[in-house]
Amino acid sequence: MSLESIKEILETVCFYNTVNITQTFSKNEQALLTVVCLKNTSTLEVKNLQAQTVNYFESVEEAAVAIEKEIGAYNLTS
């Protein structure tokens, strides 16, 4: 998935920040990450389902780069 595609998805999630939308990023049918935009904010919460970690991002750009990196790291370890 391209960085631009990830950004578009995150921008959509943030646009609808008044409702609960969860975006799941998967690879080979295995869920890797979930992303939500905290209600009424522009803060993105990214959960790594394998490492069981949570990171918060104030910008779509930073979150997209982190997600792209995590997906790439999964490709190297799987």
CORGI-V87694 format. One record per helix or strand of 3 or more residues. SS is the DSSP state (A for helix, B for strand). FROM is the first residue (numbers start at 1). TO is the last residue. If there is no record, write none. Layout:
# CORGI-V87694
ss=SS from=FROM to=TO
ss=SS from=FROM to=TO
This chain:
# CORGI-V87694
ss=A from=3 to=15
ss=B from=22 to=27
ss=B from=30 to=37
ss=B from=44 to=48
ss=B from=53 to=57
ss=A from=60 to=77
